[in-house]
């Protein structure tokens, strides 16, 4: 039967456009009808579209519907991104006004809650009045209020019922339960995702194509509160957004698999099947790093599955899920032979060999993820650009990176996402510190962020220390420095994560053949009798490649490097009030096991987990002591 473009493509095109429009309208992104700028169903647009799609269908064995829906999604989000970028540019010129509007909108929406009446939100006219009547807060201020919401009480802090009770990653202590609302998600998509995609396409034009993305994502596990509100990580599966699935190499049934290990295998299997992958994506660079580590261990099994057109029987899959996945598998001995040859060459630069048209790794590689980004660039992903798009937290979107190609990860604060205040680093220990506003901060200074968000947090200390490194128009640009809860301090010396990591990298560079895989520290006070009596000191756990032992002189290099970088630490070491570091090497894979233990304890998913650089729980330190090899 002859193929008819007009009978198939035009109705499909209109249907997908309608879906994209519905999404945009639902998110208040645009008024109907679809603006003429999209124009994808014009005669000229149809001709160009058909030319591009037909070539992709032949080259990549993809269906018309998947290519067409991807094309429309990309163009629709691209239009949104340009629109949102223009709004952001305008906002950065009028920061004070935009911040006041954002704050007053938050207060007005929640004025009739119990909390809003307690602090008389309806009478507040500006940010000065707000700061005068509302204290700076921490999580303890909200713990009981959120417990009441979890129990079913309405209009406690926010006017609407939360979508979920979102668990934080717990890097600065116990995991906290926060509220997540529709407004939080909408802001993240419109002010974050679309703007960063626009910046990405300007910096890396090749990403504006019909190539698929491999997205390393794991379906989170939720439990229910007393009132039936889901409790879990603040992330939703791509399978819940069916219109976006054609962007990804991983098929929908794989996102229903509860096991992280099995889901990762499926991500890798379907990525390897597609030689034209354009982007590797995850929330954090650590997830991409662990994916390549798993690939290095299981590549033979994966290649055999591709060769035979099957899904490994070792995966614990529901029958319906397995049948759905196996229907997408066909024997491909040619691709299997290519893959086998690439793997046998070794793993340095493997990403570009597996996927010759790979343009980008899209993942946050700043803060605690910095070392994973560096390891990927040096090893598996040599020659592939990285883009760290967001500065965000469970509390919501904070900033966007408009400079994808710059090596330093800088983020422009989003003035309509949160009302921001800044505590100067010198005043962090004061009982009633004075905050500064966006237009009052100074370049080169460090501040702790205090935010009022769309999910019921008011003047909330999120614990992040940032450095103002410049301004875009009148809006601050910041670099993340450290988490207050991840500070080493046995005598009040306060060694930040960034400071310690710099010293550690200097020391590792002086250990022949050594490559840093992962690390964390513990203050000797939490270790008890397990390390014997001595002066207070840092217990340092390292996972290294290339060496299995270090001399005492090499270990002491780390202490010397930190003394060189921190005058305060050096003074305590000279006086003898802080003892020398104890540096211990742990077995390969120890940190991966620790990561799983930490996630199980905090109900954090792999999508949101960040490795704790300073351990606050003795059982974690004891676990690593048990994995020590030298």
Secondary structure as GFF3:
##gff-version 3
##sequence-region A 1 630
A	DSSP	alpha_helix	5	26	.	.	.	ID=ss1
A	DSSP	alpha_helix	43	60	.	.	.	ID=ss2
A	DSSP	alpha_helix	64	93	.	.	.	ID=ss3
A	DSSP	alpha_helix	95	109	.	.	.	ID=ss4
A	DSSP	alpha_helix	114	118	.	.	.	ID=ss5
A	DSSP	three_ten_helix	121	123	.	.	.	ID=ss6
A	DSSP	alpha_helix	127	133	.	.	.	ID=ss7
A	DSSP	three_ten_helix	139	141	.	.	.	ID=ss8
A	DSSP	alpha_helix	143	150	.	.	.	ID=ss9
A	DSSP	beta_strand	164	167	.	.	.	ID=ss10
A	DSSP	beta_strand	177	180	.	.	.	ID=ss11
A	DSSP	alpha_helix	182	187	.	.	.	ID=ss12
A	DSSP	pi_helix	188	193	.	.	.	ID=ss13
A	DSSP	alpha_helix	194	203	.	.	.	ID=ss14
A	DSSP	three_ten_helix	205	207	.	.	.	ID=ss15
A	DSSP	beta_strand	213	215	.	.	.	ID=ss16
A	DSSP	beta_strand	223	224	.	.	.	ID=ss17
A	DSSP	beta_strand	230	232	.	.	.	ID=ss18
A	DSSP	three_ten_helix	238	240	.	.	.	ID=ss19
A	DSSP	three_ten_helix	242	247	.	.	.	ID=ss20
A	DSSP	three_ten_helix	252	256	.	.	.	ID=ss21
A	DSSP	alpha_helix	260	273	.	.	.	ID=ss22
A	DSSP	beta_strand	279	284	.	.	.	ID=ss23
A	DSSP	alpha_helix	285	308	.	.	.	ID=ss24
A	DSSP	alpha_helix	319	326	.	.	.	ID=ss25
A	DSSP	alpha_helix	333	344	.	.	.	ID=ss26
A	DSSP	alpha_helix	350	354	.	.	.	ID=ss27
A	DSSP	beta_strand	360	364	.	.	.	ID=ss28
A	DSSP	three_ten_helix	367	369	.	.	.	ID=ss29
A	DSSP	alpha_helix	370	378	.	.	.	ID=ss30
A	DSSP	beta_strand	385	387	.	.	.	ID=ss31
A	DSSP	beta_strand	390	393	.	.	.	ID=ss32
A	DSSP	beta_strand	396	400	.	.	.	ID=ss33
A	DSSP	beta_strand	411	413	.	.	.	ID=ss34
A	DSSP	beta_strand	419	424	.	.	.	ID=ss35
A	DSSP	three_ten_helix	425	427	.	.	.	ID=ss36
A	DSSP	three_ten_helix	438	440	.	.	.	ID=ss37
A	DSSP	beta_strand	446	452	.	.	.	ID=ss38
A	DSSP	beta_strand	460	472	.	.	.	ID=ss39
A	DSSP	beta_strand	475	483	.	.	.	ID=ss40
A	DSSP	three_ten_helix	484	486	.	.	.	ID=ss41
A	DSSP	alpha_helix	497	509	.	.	.	ID=ss42
A	DSSP	beta_strand	515	523	.	.	.	ID=ss43
A	DSSP	three_ten_helix	524	526	.	.	.	ID=ss44
A	DSSP	three_ten_helix	528	531	.	.	.	ID=ss45
A	DSSP	beta_strand	538	545	.	.	.	ID=ss46
A	DSSP	alpha_helix	552	565	.	.	.	ID=ss47
A	DSSP	alpha_helix	567	575	.	.	.	ID=ss48
A	DSSP	beta_strand	582	585	.	.	.	ID=ss49
A	DSSP	alpha_helix	590	602	.	.	.	ID=ss50
A	DSSP	beta_strand	614	615	.	.	.	ID=ss51
A	DSSP	alpha_helix	618	626	.	.	.	ID=ss52
###
